[in-house]
Amino acid sequence: MPEAATDSVSRQRDQRQRHPPQCDLSERRYADLQCTKCNATWVGPIGETCSWCIDSVDRMQRWQAEKVLIAPENPTEGALRAWAQRLKVAVQAELVTADQARRAWQKAVSDAA
C-alpha cells in the first residue's frame, strides 16, 4: 500500500478511536420529542405517546378508584346520598366494578347502623 494511503487509513482509524461512531437515529425514525400536555422531553420513535402522561393517568385513576370507595366520615343521609351518586358515576366510568361499589356501600351502611 502506498505511504499516502496508509497515512490516510491511519488518520481515519485515529479519528474513529477519538470520536466513537454515533448511532444514526434518523435511520430508525427516532427524534427528540416533547409532549404537548406535560412538556416532558425524550428521544423516541416519531409519534410515540408520552409515557409520563399515560403513567400519571393510570395513577390518577387508581387513586380515584380508591378514594371513591371510602365512605363519608359523617354518614348523614345527605352525605350517603351524595356518595351513592359518586359510586354510581365511578361504576359507569369503569373506575370501580359494581361489586366493589356494592361491598363498600354495604359495609358503610352496616357500620352506620
LINVEN-V139109 format. One record per residue. N is the residue number from 1. D_LAST is the distance of its C-alpha to the last C-alpha in Angstrom with 1 decimal. Layout:
BEGIN
n=N d_last=D_LAST
n=N d_last=D_LAST
END
This chain:
BEGIN
n=1 d_last=98.3
n=2 d_last=99.9
n=3 d_last=99.1
n=4 d_last=97.5
n=5 d_last=95.1
n=6 d_last=94.2
n=7 d_last=93.5
n=8 d_last=91.3
n=9 d_last=89.3
n=10 d_last=89.0
n=11 d_last=87.7
n=12 d_last=85.1
n=13 d_last=83.9
n=14 d_last=83.7
n=15 d_last=81.7
n=16 d_last=79.2
n=17 d_last=78.8
n=18 d_last=78.2
n=19 d_last=76.0
n=20 d_last=73.8
n=21 d_last=73.3
n=22 d_last=70.3
n=23 d_last=68.0
n=24 d_last=68.8
n=25 d_last=65.4
n=26 d_last=66.9
n=27 d_last=68.0
n=28 d_last=64.4
n=29 d_last=63.3
n=30 d_last=61.3
n=31 d_last=61.0
n=32 d_last=59.5
n=33 d_last=56.2
n=34 d_last=53.9
n=35 d_last=50.6
n=36 d_last=50.6
n=37 d_last=46.9
n=38 d_last=46.4
n=39 d_last=50.2
n=40 d_last=50.0
n=41 d_last=53.4
n=42 d_last=54.6
n=43 d_last=57.4
n=44 d_last=56.5
n=45 d_last=57.6
n=46 d_last=58.2
n=47 d_last=55.1
n=48 d_last=52.7
n=49 d_last=49.1
n=50 d_last=47.8
n=51 d_last=45.8
n=52 d_last=44.2
n=53 d_last=42.7
n=54 d_last=41.5
n=55 d_last=39.9
n=56 d_last=38.2
n=57 d_last=36.8
n=58 d_last=35.5
n=59 d_last=33.9
n=60 d_last=32.4
n=61 d_last=30.9
n=62 d_last=29.3
n=63 d_last=28.0
n=64 d_last=26.5
n=65 d_last=24.9
n=66 d_last=23.3
n=67 d_last=22.3
n=68 d_last=20.7
n=69 d_last=18.4
n=70 d_last=16.8
n=71 d_last=13.6
n=72 d_last=14.1
n=73 d_last=13.8
n=74 d_last=12.6
n=75 d_last=10.0
n=76 d_last=11.4
n=77 d_last=12.2
n=78 d_last=15.6
n=79 d_last=14.9
n=80 d_last=12.7
n=81 d_last=15.6
n=82 d_last=18.2
n=83 d_last=16.7
n=84 d_last=16.6
n=85 d_last=20.3
n=86 d_last=21.2
n=87 d_last=19.9
n=88 d_last=22.0
n=89 d_last=25.0
n=90 d_last=24.7
n=91 d_last=24.8
n=92 d_last=27.8
n=93 d_last=29.5
n=94 d_last=29.0
n=95 d_last=27.5
n=96 d_last=24.8
n=97 d_last=24.6
n=98 d_last=22.5
n=99 d_last=21.2
n=100 d_last=20.2
n=101 d_last=18.4
n=102 d_last=16.5
n=103 d_last=15.5
n=104 d_last=14.4
n=105 d_last=12.4
n=106 d_last=10.7
n=107 d_last=10.0
n=108 d_last=8.7
n=109 d_last=6.3
n=110 d_last=5.2
n=111 d_last=5.5
n=112 d_last=3.8
n=113 d_last=0.0
END
